[in-house]
């Protein structure tokens, strides 16, 4: 698990390349904002979070599978991630930020 990246993931790079090609300029991983958003557009007062379906417990997603071992521990961990995500979203909205959340499955081609 220590080899799993938190930055510059494939879904994140896909979104970054698309937005950059369309002329959008952004800041990366601004640690001054709640939740350390993946992309920050200060002029538009907008942030984008790009979540992995597994790590953030994306409901009704084929990529979110409950582990067979240490199930209680993993469910607790993923549950805390979801609570933290909700809290960060609320804090950012209270400060006037527009928040966009993308999940990894939304960026994969349909099959």
Buried (B, 14 or more C-beta within 10 A) or exposed (E): EEEEEEEEBEBBEBBBEEBEEEEBEBEEBBEEBBBBBBBBBEEEEBBBBBBBBBBBBBEEBEEBEEEEEEEEEBEEEBEEBBEEBEEBBEBBEEEEBEBEBBBBBEBBEEE
